[in-house]
Amino acid sequence: MDQDISDQSQAQQDDPNGAAAAVAQAAADTSSTHAAATARPRRPQRSAKVEGSIDISEPKGEAKEQPIAVANEEESAPDGTGASHPKPPRTAGPKGPGHHPVRAASVPHPPTSRVHIITWNVGSATPPDDITSLLGLNVGDGNTDMYIIGLQEVNSMINKRLKDVLFTDQWSEVCMERLSPFGYVLVASQRMQGLLLLIFAKYFHLPFLRGVQTETTRTGLGGYWGNKGGVSARMSVFGHTICFLNCHLPAHMENSDQRMEDFESILQQQQFEGQAASGVLDHDVVFWFGDLNFRVEDLDMQVVKSAIDNNKYSILWEKDQLNMAKDSETVLEGFQEGPLKFPPTYKFDVGTDTYDTSGKKRKPAWTDRILWRLRATAPANAALNAGKRGSISGLTSGTKVTQHCYRSHMEYTVSDHKPVSSIFTLQFPYKVDIPLVTLLVEDEWNSIADATTKFRVAPNFARSSWDWIGLYKVGFKHHKDYVGYVWAKQEEADFHRQEHQVIWTQSSFPLQLPSTALQTVLISAQRMTAPSCSQRPDPAAPAHAGPNTATVAAAAPIRPK
């Protein structure tokens, strides 16, 4: 089921003495157009292999070690708490008319962005009790900027789906509960039956994640059923376009060609509205992941298990269907993947680390994968002439991608698949980090009379009568968590004003708000387009047909008392 504006998010502050504010713009879009399927061209010969920027050891000969351990890569304190979580300095300005504006742009941003991607076919299981190690929250250097979580086979039975419509599904809830204390906000979410894609980002990055849209493509039962297919989310990150595509492709050894046809169909059908990057492959960076279902051909079970037991994964790489498809499938040109230095992630007996012992005895395979692609702007032969691994990054749109880790998580046993994760650093040639809206808020609110919010908008920010400012507690999960709101609609007299103001009234706040909750709250604003918003922003408003869009425009702290 497609989700709309309710899956977009706001900015947040994790400082216990402060909070953040955000202004966002959203618009309903029409359904995507579907391109007609064409015959898949094949490459007669594969060009020289270019792995892109990979700083983990390249496989040479036989792998000798266990899966790469995640160390000092993700966000957290060693004990999994937020104790060592670095907090951006809080800008304190004088109160009164001379109060200095505090905005998200004042928070220092690293020159690169760290992205943590997870894919897991959860086999209709409920979430495990603890996903700390999967998210890397038990180790880390505090530099993870975004979490991208792609799940397949989330329980989609009729009774479960009806419950998920009324309430947040269990997997989304457990991810939000675990990540929100570390300052991550749900930016976008898209579900299609068992496929689920979640995008989280640090609160101070939200003003610079713009043009968020999501899409879905069904490929099951000839395109009528969503048990197989792809869900995606695209956005502009500091002015550079990125698309995240989560796929579940057809199963079974003999369906390798069908998997490629479905993947190409997904790429053709997913078209985004109103953006320069209208198709998936038009983006500066594409991350493709999911249960891609490619198998290991030719080798019998005994040979495969012997290779696994002796860490001789190179024997299996050569017969991996996805690796072989890169030699002939034009649609895979440019996609890169790190070395598979972890055991095949399918198929296991549920609750164990033992490969399938059922009557079917599925042959172990790397069905769960994470790949990436950079949009090339130079001729293909230029990459060959460069002659150095990683040089392809410099021949593309200017964005560089470095993979630090590519591993499985054998400790999770609730499914017959093991989750796979990868950590990337994205280095941008430049960054668009000027907020569309600057909020000016008093440092403290001692009474209702202090509750005013002034703001300035950039010339290219189109205001609407549906704009509103919401009040949030620190640690909120997504934009529906507001505890109060006030409309920020544009009046005719506002056209020539450089500075605007909204005034909070007693009715703008909840009837009963605990005094402790007012110590750390957050202001944000988001444009809503649902018709039911005539009285207030309605979290249960019906979803629009077509992709979602949103733009977070500013952030600023307050400390009401």
VEXNU-14467 format. One record per residue (C-alpha): x, y, z. Coordinates in steps of 0.02 Angstrom, whole numbers, padded with zeros to 5 digits, always signed. Layout:
! VEXNU-14467
XYZ/...
! end
This chain:
! VEXNU-14467
+00000+00000+00000/+00072+00169-00050/+00098+00297+00086/+00095+00485+00066/+00136+00637+00164/+00119+00545+00328/+00283+00461+00290/+00380+00624+00274/+00475+00693+00423/+00538+00848+00514/+00693+00910+00600/+00735+00865+00779/+00855+00907+00921/+00934+00776+01033/+01010+00901+01155/+00914+00879+01320/+00912+01067+01345/+00860+01117+01172/+00755+01072+01024/+00750+01099+00836/+00626+01169+00714/+00592+01136+00531/+00486+01205+00392/+00435+01085+00255/+00343+01092+00091/+00245+00948+00018/+00138+00929-00137/+00029+00793-00208/+00093+00717-00368/+00013+00616-00502/+00044+00432-00529/+00202+00383-00619/+00197+00341-00802/+00247+00167-00854/+00366+00146-00998/+00333+00006-01118/+00447-00143-01096/+00576-00169-01230/+00692-00312-01271/+00842-00317-01156/+01004-00282-01250/+01150-00392-01205/+01333-00343-01201/+01436-00461-01308/+01588-00431-01200/+01612-00358-01029/+01722-00206-01013/+01867-00201-00892/+01807-00216-00713/+01809-00055-00613/+01758-00075-00432/+01746+00109-00392/+01799+00173-00222/+01816+00026-00103/+01931+00039+00046/+01898-00137+00110/+02016-00273+00052/+01984-00334-00123/+01963-00523-00141/+02118-00605-00211/+02115-00791-00222/+02036-00880-00076/+01957-00783+00064/+02042-00826+00228/+01941-00728+00354/+01767-00721+00425/+01646-00582+00375/+01713-00408+00396/+01674-00343+00569/+01590-00175+00590/+01701-00069+00700/+01698+00117+00726/+01582+00142+00579/+01409+00171+00647/+01322+00289+00766/+01329+00251+00951/+01414+00237+01116/+01504+00073+01152/+01365+00018+01267/+01230+00056+01141/+01171+00211+01233/+01181+00389+01177/+01307+00438+01311/+01450+00470+01191/+01341+00536+01051/+01417+00701+00992/+01298+00845+01005/+01310+00997+00891/+01349+01155+00987/+01193+01247+01036/+01197+01428+00980/+01133+01540+01117/+01086+01716+01066/+01023+01863+01166/+00837+01876+01196/+00730+02014+01128/+00729+02105+00961/+00915+02079+00936/+00903+01891+00954/+01019+01807+00831/+00934+01678+00719/+00980+01499+00755/+00960+01383+00605/+01010+01212+00547/+01147+01284+00437/+01236+01343+00595/+01264+01160+00642/+01431+01105+00570/+01411+00975+00432/+01550+00854+00388/+01624+00870+00212/+01556+00696+00177/+01397+00601+00219/+01399+00427+00296/+01260+00309+00241/+01220+00143+00325/+01115+00025+00217/+01030-00134+00279/+00935-00265+00180/+00844-00411+00259/+00713-00535+00203/+00626-00556+00370/+00517-00703+00317/+00357-00634+00397/+00441-00640+00568/+00413-00516+00706/+00562-00404+00746/+00695-00477+00862/+00709-00408+01037/+00868-00312+01000/+00927-00239+00834/+01069-00139+00912/+01209-00234+00824/+01116-00233+00658/+01109-00044+00665/+01287-00034+00729/+01231+00060+00884/+01346-00041+00997/+01500+00021+00905/+01532+00176+00803/+01613+00345+00786/+01453+00448+00783/+01469+00496+00599/+01322+00401+00523/+01212+00529+00437/+01077+00419+00360/+01006+00245+00388/+00925+00158+00239/+00829+00001+00287/+00755-00112+00154/+00650-00260+00211/+00566-00398+00113/+00427-00519+00162/+00363-00410+00303/+00205-00497+00363/+00070-00445+00238/-00073-00562+00283/-00241-00476+00268/-00271-00458+00454/-00093-00394+00481/-00104-00268+00339/-00268-00199+00407/-00185-00174+00576/-00035-00090+00495/-00152+00033+00407/-00221+00089+00574/-00057+00080+00669/+00127+00085+00625/+00193-00085+00573/+00305-00173+00699/+00464-00158+00597/+00446+00029+00568/+00406+00054+00751/+00555-00042+00816/+00673+00051+00698/+00603+00220+00751/+00610+00174+00935/+00792+00123+00920/+00853+00266+00810/+00757+00417+00875/+00857+00429+01038/+01012+00452+00931/+00939+00600+00838/+00872+00511+00682/+00704+00558+00607/+00602+00456+00483/+00615+00554+00321/+00520+00437+00205/+00435+00268+00211/+00362+00164+00071/+00277-00004+00082/+00209-00121-00050/+00140-00279+00030/+00293-00365+00103/+00419-00238+00037/+00463-00096+00156/+00587+00046+00134/+00632+00164+00278/+00742+00319+00263/+00811+00398+00421/+00923+00551+00435/+01002+00657+00570/+00889+00800+00617/+01014+00936+00568/+01026+00867+00390/+00839+00878+00359/+00834+01055+00288/+00949+00995+00150/+00857+00836+00100/+00736+00902-00030/+00620+00839-00164/+00584+00675-00074/+00477+00558-00179/+00435+00374-00168/+00380+00249-00299/+00322+00068-00310/+00321-00061-00450/+00232-00229-00442/+00305-00373-00542/+00217-00522-00461/+00084-00611-00565/+00125-00514-00721/+00130-00347-00631/-00034-00363-00536/+00032-00426-00370/+00156-00338-00256/+00237-00488-00174/+00382-00456-00294/+00442-00292-00365/+00529-00135-00305/+00500+00014-00192/+00610+00168-00202/+00641+00337-00124/+00733+00479-00209/+00789+00647-00144/+00915+00785-00166/+01050+00777-00032/+01146+00941-00017/+01102+00974-00199/+01147+00801-00266/+01018+00674-00321/+01014+00502-00239/+00894+00357-00265/+00874+00207-00149/+00792+00054-00230/+00736-00097-00127/+00690-00249-00233/+00623-00424-00208/+00652-00521-00370/+00586-00693-00423/+00652-00846-00333/+00727-01012-00392/+00884-01058-00486/+00806-01064-00659/+00733-00887-00652/+00892-00787-00676/+00831-00712-00841/+00662-00670-00762/+00752-00578-00623/+00843-00470-00748/+00682-00436-00845/+00592-00385-00686/+00735-00271-00634/+00734-00186-00802/+00544-00169-00793/+00561-00085-00622/+00688+00039-00692/+00576+00078-00840/+00417+00103-00740/+00484+00206-00596/+00475+00386-00653/+00480+00535-00535/+00386+00697-00558/+00454+00873-00576/+00637+00829-00556/+00788+00835-00671/+00820+00654-00623/+00657+00579-00686/+00714+00396-00691/+00808+00290-00565/+00969+00287-00666/+00963+00476-00696/+01018+00508-00516/+01195+00552-00468/+01202+00399-00355/+01090+00244-00353/+01092+00114-00215/+01010-00050-00267/+00982-00181-00133/+00861-00315-00074/+00826-00500-00091/+00885-00507-00272/+00873-00698-00266/+01024-00736-00376/+01093-00912-00348/+01254-01011-00366/+01248-01114-00526/+01326-01280-00578/+01412-01324-00415/+01329-01461-00314/+01282-01446-00131/+01436-01535-00065/+01555-01421-00159/+01463-01264-00103/+01460-01313+00080/+01642-01364+00076/+01690-01195+00004/+01591-01109+00140/+01665-01214+00280/+01841-01176+00218/+01809-00991+00180/+01849-01021-00004/+01715-00903-00065/+01807-00866-00227/+01752-01037-00291/+01573-00979-00274/+01596-00802-00341/+01631-00867-00516/+01465-00961-00520/+01360-00825-00439/+01222-00779-00561/+01231-00592-00526/+01419-00588-00555/+01397-00684-00717/+01254-00571-00773/+01370-00420-00763/+01463-00492-00913/+01312-00484-01027/+01172-00375-00958/+01180-00195-01017/+01062-00140-00878/+01194-00189-00749/+01331-00084-00828/+01401+00037-00700/+01334-00056-00548/+01470-00097-00423/+01476-00214-00274/+01603-00246-00138/+01685-00416-00116/+01575-00554-00046/+01685-00602+00100/+01543-00667+00208/+01449-00833+00199/+01297-00848+00085/+01146-00777+00175/+01013-00902+00117/+00940-01027+00158/+00947-01064+00345/+00839-01164+00462/+00744-01032+00561/+00815-01007+00734/+00986-01077+00687/+01146-01044+00590/+01122-01209+00498/+01092-01210+00311/+00929-01286+00251/+00902-01464+00312/+00723-01479+00249/+00672-01594+00109/+00703-01455-00018/+00884-01431+00041/+00907-01264-00046/+01085-01232-00101/+01164-01087-00004/+01171-00925-00104/+01205-00739-00087/+01026-00688-00121/+01038-00529-00017/+01146-00395-00097/+01190-00210-00093/+01256-00124-00250/+01282+00055-00304/+01299+00152-00465/+01369+00323-00508/+01297+00423-00651/+01434+00435-00779/+01466+00597-00872/+01625+00541-00961/+01643+00416-01104/+01659+00235-01049/+01834+00218-01124/+01895+00359-01013/+01873+00244-00864/+01977+00111-00951/+02115+00234-00991/+02121+00290-00810/+02181+00116-00766/+02161+00134-00579/+02033+00058-00463/+01918+00189-00391/+01952+00314-00530/+01777+00293-00601/+01713+00397-00456/+01807+00547-00523/+01737+00523-00698/+01556+00536-00647/+01449+00681-00591/+01577+00726-00459/+01506+00630-00312/+01623+00497-00244/+01565+00340-00154/+01677+00240-00039/+01622+00076+00036/+01694+00042+00209/+01606-00119+00256/+01502-00256+00175/+01447-00395+00292/+01313-00513+00350/+01243-00528+00526/+01242-00712+00571/+01178-00682+00747/+01000-00647+00687/+00901-00808+00667/+00717-00757+00658/+00715-00782+00468/+00785-00905+00342/+00889-00759+00275/+01029-00668+00364/+01028-00477+00357/+01164-00390+00257/+01231-00215+00288/+01353-00096+00208/+01425+00072+00257/+01468+00205+00129/+01542+00378+00129/+01475+00500-00001/+01591+00643-00044/+01509+00786-00137/+01602+00911-00247/+01496+01050-00171/+01353+01064-00047/+01191+01161-00055/+01176+01202+00129/+01077+01364+00135/+00907+01337+00218/+00751+01393+00126/+00681+01465+00287/+00770+01546+00435/+00676+01537+00600/+00701+01665+00738/+00641+01600+00906/+00663+01665+01082/+00782+01560+01184/+00653+01532+01320/+00466+01543+01334/+00418+01594+01510/+00235+01628+01469/+00113+01612+01326/+00155+01791+01279/+00332+01735+01233/+00268+01603+01115/+00303+01685+00947/+00400+01624+00798/+00475+01739+00668/+00543+01676+00505/+00621+01734+00342/+00602+01639+00179/+00718+01625+00032/+00657+01704-00131/+00639+01533-00212/+00531+01462-00071/+00349+01458-00128/+00234+01482+00021/+00059+01410+00036/-00097+01431+00140/-00068+01252+00198/+00095+01293+00288/+00093+01261+00474/+00212+01259+00620/+00207+01111+00736/+00269+01090+00913/+00366+00931+00950/+00452+00847+01095/+00636+00811+01078/+00660+00632+01023/+00509+00631+00908/+00507+00498+00772/+00422+00580+00624/+00311+00728+00580/+00152+00651+00651/+00222+00664+00826/+00178+00847+00848/+00097+00900+01012/+00032+01068+00950/+00024+01174+00794/-00013+01346+00724/-00050+01393+00544/+00082+01493+00450/-00019+01531+00296/+00028+01676+00184/-00079+01831+00188/-00092+01956+00047/+00003+02085+00149/+00148+01963+00170/+00207+01972-00009/+00320+02122+00020/+00378+02077+00195/+00550+02007+00226/+00508+01943+00399/+00352+01850+00451/+00281+01800+00619/+00160+01675+00692/+00088+01690+00867/+00051+01540+00975/-00109+01545+01076/-00166+01439+01221/-00273+01338+01101/-00119+01300+00996/-00055+01187+01134/-00126+01023+01196/-00257+01039+01332/-00148+00944+01455/+00037+00954+01421/+00150+00898+01565/+00269+01033+01624/+00415+00915+01596/+00370+00899+01413/+00389+01087+01391/+00570+01083+01443/+00624+01010+01278/+00512+01037+01129/+00535+01071+00947/+00452+01183+00819/+00432+01129+00640/+00323+01177+00495/+00262+01072+00351/+00145+01104+00209/+00001+00982+00204/-00102+00950+00049/-00233+00828+00113/-00411+00898+00103/-00444+00848+00283/-00318+00977+00343/-00446+01118+00344/-00454+01111+00533/-00283+01043+00582/-00143+00937+00511/-00219+00764+00513/-00099+00616+00531/-00236+00500+00470/-00270+00598+00312/-00296+00487+00159/-00143+00460+00052/-00132+00540-00119/-00109+00436-00274/+00064+00449-00345/+00235+00488-00271/+00267+00593-00116/+00366+00755-00107/+00427+00858+00039/+00557+00991+00073/+00620+01030+00247/+00674+01210+00249/+00742+01266+00418/+00778+01222+00598/+00797+01322+00759/+00795+01281+00945/+00686+01347+01086/+00671+01306+01270/+00494+01338+01331/+00463+01337+01518/
! end
